[in-house]
Every structure is written in structure tokens, then in C-alpha cells.
Amino acid sequence: MSSEPENAQENNQKMKVQAVFDINAELAETQRDLRDTKLLIEQSQNEIEKLTQRNAAITSHLQQVNSQKEEMPIEEIRMAYDSALDAQQRLFVMRGQLDKLQSDKTHYERYKVALEFMQSGNSSSADGSPKAAAGNGGLASVEMLINAQESERQRLSRQMHDGPAQALSNFILQTEIAMRLFDIDLAQAKEELDNLKSSAMGTFQKVRNFIFELRPMMLDDLGLIPTINRYSDAFKEQTGLEVQITNSGNERRLESYLEVMIFRAIQELMGNAARHSQATTIKLNTQLSDELIRVTVDDNGRGFDTDTLDPAKYLGIKLIRERTEMLGGTFEIDSTVGKGTRVTFSMPAGSV
């Protein structure tokens, strides 16, 4: 009879050892992916530099062609426009690829940190220590992190497909029309190119908004508060909601991981208010002291019953809570049906 508990204990021990092995293997693969991505980023940056120089030269030539278009053959004008369009498209594609690689790099870095945290929690749990529970909690956190990231990627993928991807298809059609009109009606061809330029500028702005959502560069350059202000302005423009911002305390740079975590939390909470709550006004308050940062996001939407919170629908909220508590902070959510929602989280604020 005593052999059954012993067998169960042995099986449990094997599972713990396998968990450690799986985490180590996943960490090694993530580190390889991160190294490869950094190499691709460097190569892409070099290629963009070359394309930028080429694009500048072609643009200069195109300006010269425009100034002499009355004397130049139509075929030469068409070749100049084709070269300019090709250079711009290549540069646009390469910049998009670089932005994606930088986003992937950020994803791998965060995943690496999470795996290292799990590894430290599981390294001694294989010998039967109480850290096994922490390891299981870490695994659940990583699972939530991955699910939240994939959900956000799906949303952006749909937006890219319905917006810029469709617009690029229209650009190709407009370009073909303009090329055919060069031999028939130069004035009409110029009008088509003007329309194409306007469409391209609008699409470019949409792409910039997507890039900002994925990873705002100014977060690295200027810090949390300026990025929040910029994001709130863009959010107001895109959604039509009224956004009221209050920043108090000692504005300064925080540790990079804190700035990213806080910004992503604000982004998620404001997005929830726009997508689910039918709110018209969002109030965002940040308080930064020497020891603590406190953030409150308050909306006047329809609210909900916190006791029946749908984990699948509000996965981001669970993830914010997990991250906040993991950093030694607190998380509170106060919502009543018909009376809006207030989410408050705070954590220690170490400066750089």
C-alpha cells in the first residue's frame, strides 16, 4: 500500500524535472530567436540607409524632370515616375519590416524575462521545494501574456488587412491608370497622381498609428508621461471620446520595464473603455512620487458586475493585475452596472 504514495511522489518529481527542462529549452530557443532578430534589424537598418540615399537622388531627378517636362519625351517622364514609385515602395516596405522586427525583438525580450523568472522559480522546485507553486503561477502568467499578445496581434492584423493592405491594392490600380493616361491626357494623369498621393498620405498616417500602438519610439526617447499625452491625443482623434488627463508629482524617467508595463496597462484600459463600455469620457490620472506611481483610469460607460468578470473578454485586466502584483504593487477595480468603471493600480517607482 505504501508504494502508491511513493509512486505518486516519484511521478510528481518527474513532472517537475520535465517542467524545468521544458523551460530551459524554451529559453534557449527564445535567446536564439532574439539574436537572429537583432542581426536582421542591423541588416535592415543598413538597407534602409542605402534606400534612403537612393530615394533622395531619385526625388531630386524627378524634380528636375518636372521642371523640364515640356521638353522631355513622355517615355522618359514615365520612367522617372516609375523609378520614384519603386524607390518609395521599397523604402516603405523595408521600414515596415524594420518596425515589425523591432516589435518582435521587444516581444522576445519580454518573453525571455518571463522565462528567466520561471526558471529561477523552478530551478529548485525539482527537488521538492515549495517553489513549485510559484513555478505554476509563473506558467499561468506567461500563458496569459501570450494569449493577450496574440489577441492584440489578431486585432491589428484585421485592421491592417482592412486598411493599409486594401489601400495598397488600390494604389497599384491607380498607378496603372495614371501610366496609361500619360499617352492620352497628361492633365488627367496628373490628377490621378495627385489622388494617389492623397490616398498614400492617409494610409501612411494609419500605418504610423499602428506602429505607435505596437511600440511607440518616443517611450524610449522621452519617457512615460509625454508618451501618455501623445497617445491620449491620438486616441481621442481615432475614437471621438473625450479624454481628460491629469499628471501630478515629480515627472522623471523610470526603469524601462516599468514605463512599458504602465503604458501598456493604460493602453489596454482605455481600449477596453472604447470597445466595451460605450463610454463618452475617459479620465486618466497619474501620480508619481519618489517611492510610488499610481494610475487611475475612470470612464462613464455602462459598467459591469465585477463578480461575473469574463476572463476571456477581459484577459488584459487579469494580466495587468498579475504584472502589478508581481512588481509588489496593488490593483483595484470598481465598477457598477450603469455607473461606469474605475481601475486603479500602483507600484514602487524606482528611477533610472
N, C-alpha and C positions, 0 to 999 in steps of 0.2 A: 504493500500500500504506500510505503514511503517513497517508492520510486516515482510515483506520479508527480508529486510536487517537485522532485528533483528534475524530472524531465521538463516540466513546465518552466522551471528556473533556467535550465540549460537552453531551451528554445528562446526564452526571453533574452538571454545573454547573446545568443547568435543573432537575433534581430537587431540588437543594439550595435553589435560589431558591424553588421551589414549596413546599418544606417550611417555609421561613421565612414565606412568605405564608400558608400554612395555619395556622401557629401564631399569627400576628398576628390573623388573622380569628377564630380560636377564642378568643383572649384578649379581643378586643373584645366578642364575644358574651357571654363569661363576666362581664365587667365590667358589661354591661347587665343581665344576669340578677341580679347581685349588688345593683345599685342598685334594681331593681324589688322584690327580696325585702326589702331594708331598708325600703322605703316600705310594703310590705304588713305588715311587722312592726309598724311605728309605728301604722298604721291598726288592726291587730288589738289592740294594747295599749290603744288608746283605747276600742275597742268592749268589751273585757273589763272595763275600768274602769266603763263605764256599766252593763254587765250585772251586775257585782258589786254595785253600788249598788241596782239593781232587785231582785236576788235577796235582798239583806238586807231590803229593805222588804217583799217578799212573804213571806219567812220570819217576820218579825215579825207580819204579818197572820195567817199560818197558826197561829202560837202563840196568838193571840187567839181564833181560830176554835175551836181545840182546847179552850180554857178555857170556851167558851160553847156547845159542840156540842150540849148537851142542849136548848138553847133555839132553836138556829138550824135553818132548813129544810135538808133533805138536799141540795137543789139548790145552795144557797149553799156548803155544805161541799164538795160535789163541784167546784164552780168554783174554790174556794180551792186544793184539791189539784191540779187541772189547771194552774192558773197557776203553782203552785210547781214542779210537774214540768217544765213547759215552760221556765221560767226556768233550772232546773238543767241541763236538757238543752242549752239554748242556750249556757250558760256552759261546760259540759263540752266541747261541740263547738268553741267558739272557743278554748279553752285547748289542745285537741288540735291545732287549726290553727296556733296560735302556736308550739307545740313543733315542729311539722313545718317551719314557716318558719325557725325558728332553726336546725334541723338542716340545712336547705337552705343557709342563709347560711354555716354552717361548711363545708359541702361546697364551695360556690363559692369561699370564701376560700382553702381548701387547693388547689383546682384552679387558682386564679389564681396562687398562689405557684409551683406546679409549672410552669405555662405560662411564667411570667416567668423561671424558671430555664432552661427550654428555650430561650426567646427569647434570653437572654444567651449561651447556649452555641452558638446557631445564627446569631446576628447577624453574626458574622464568618466563619462557615464557608462562606457562599455565595461567598466569594472564593477558596475552595480551601484554607483554613487547616486545621490538624489538628483543629480543634474539631468537625468533622463527626462524629467518633466519639463525642464527648461528647454531641452532639445526639441521635444514635441511642440512646445509653444512657439519656438523659433521656426519650426517647419510650417506650422499653421500660418505664421506671419508672412513667410516667404510665399506660400500658396496664395494668400490674399493679395500680396503685392503683384504677383504675376497675373492673377485674374483681373485686377484693376488696370494694370498696364495694357493687357490685351483688349479689354473693353474700350479703353481710350483709343487704342490704335484702330480698332474697328470703326469707331465713330469718325476719326479723322480720315480713315480710308474711304468711307462713304462720302464724306464731304469733298475729298479730293476728286473722287470719281464723278460726282455730280457737278462739281465746279470747274476747277482748272483743267482736268483731263478732258471734259467735254469742250471747254473753250479752246484747247489746243487743236482739237479736231476741226473746229470751226476756223481757226487761224489758217490751217492748211488749205481749206476750201477758199477762203478769202484771198489767199496768196495766189492760188491758181487762177482765180477770176481776174485779179489785177494783172497778172502776167499776160493773159490773153487780151486784155484791154489795151495793153501797150501798143499793139499793132493796129488798133481800131480807133481808140479815143483816149488820148493822153490825159485829158481833163477828168474823164470818168475813172481812169486808172488811178490818178492821184487821189480822187475822192475815196476810192476803195482802200487805198493805203492809209489814208487818214482815219478811216473807220477801223482798220486793223490795228493801228497804233492806239486808238482809244480803248479798244477791247483788250489789247495786251496790257495796257497800264492798269485797267481794272482787275484783270486776272493776276497780274503781278502783286497788286495790293492784297488780294485774297491769299496768295501763296505766302506773302510776308506775315499775314495774320496766323496762318497755320504754323509757320516756323516759330513765331513768337510763342504760340501755345505749347509747342514741343519743347523748346528750350530758348527762353529769352536771353540773348547775349548780354544785355545790359545788367542782368542779375550778377554776372561775373565782374562787369566793369564798374557799375555804380552802386550795387548793393540792393538790399531788400526794399526799403521804403520808396526810392524812385521807381523801381520796377512795379511795385504795387500800384503806385499812382498812374503809371503809364498803362498798365493792364486794365485798370478801372476805367480809364478814358476809352480805351478800345472796346471794352466790354459794354459800356454804355452805348457806344456808337453801333455796335453789332446787334444788341438785343433791344434797344429802346428803353431799357429800365433806368430808373433814376438811381444813381449810386452816390452815396454820401460817405466821404472818407474823413476820419479824424485820426491824426497821428500825434502822439504825445510822448514826452520823455526825451531821452538822450539818443538822438539818431546817430548810429555808427554802424560800422561793418561787424557782422557776426561770422562765426565759423561757416564755411561754405555749405556744409551739410545741413546746418540749421536754416540758412537762408533758403536753400532749395526745398527743404521739408515744409517750412512755413508758407512759402509761395504756393507750392503745390496744394497744400491744405486750403488756402484761400481760394485758389482756382477751382478746386473741387466743390467747395461750399457755395460759391457764387454760381457755379454752373448748375448745381442742384436746384438753387432758387429759381434760376431761369427756366430749367427744363421741367421741373416737377411741381413747384409750389404755386404757380400763377401769380407770383409777386409782381408789384409795380415799383417797389422801392427796396433797396438793399443798403443797410448801414454797416460800414466796416470801420472798426476801431482797433488801432494797435497802440499798445503802451509798452515802452521799452525803458526799463531801469537798468541799473548796473548789474543786478542779480537775476532779473526775470523779464521775459517777454510774454505779453498777454494779448490775445487776439479774440475779438468778438465779431461774428457775422450775424446780422439781425435782418430778417425780411418780414414783410407784411403779407405773406402769402396765406394759403389755405391751411397750413399746418398739418400735423398728423399725430396719431397716437403712438408715442414712443414705445409703449409696451408691445405693439404689433409691428415693429420696425422690420421691413422685409430685407433680409441680408443680401439677397440677390440684387435688389434695386438700389440699395444704399451701401454697397460694398465699400465705396470710398470713405464713408463715415467711419466704418469699422476699422479701416486701415489707418485713418488719422488718429483714432483712439489708441490703436496698438503702438504706433510710432511715438505718440506723445508720452504714453506711459512708459515706453521703453527708454525714453530720454529723461525719465524722472519727473515728468510733468503731470498735469491734470486735464481732464476732458469732461465737459458738461454739455448736455443738450436739453433744451427746454422748448417744448412745442405743444400746442393745444389746437385741436381741430377748429379751424375758422379764425384763429388768432395769431398765425404766423409762427416763425421758428427762430430761436436764438441758439447759436452754438458758440461756446467759449472754450478755448484751450490755452494753456500756459505751460512754460517750461523754463528751466535755467538758461540764461542768455550769456554764454561765455563770449567775450570779444576776441578778435584775432590779434 
